[in-house]
Amino acid sequence: MYKIYVLKSQSDIFHYIGHTKDVEKRLHEHNYGKVRSTKAHIPYKVIYTEDFSTKSEAQRREYY
């Protein structure tokens, strides 16, 4: 099961959309500065998720 997720920075107005199998693990990586593209806007909270059965479906929705 794959998910797309939307993160909202709690320090400014930045939003980030991604896909993963494990949202909690991915949120931890974002909040601890392990993702270069989101490091400047820490901390984050998850504001939306959507489930997909395949990675390609999740990627298509993410890019949409």
Secondary structure, DSSP 4 states (H G I P E B T S, - for coil): -EEEEEEEESSSS-EEEEEES-HHHHHHHHHTT-STTTGGG--EEEEEEEEESSHHHHHHHHH-
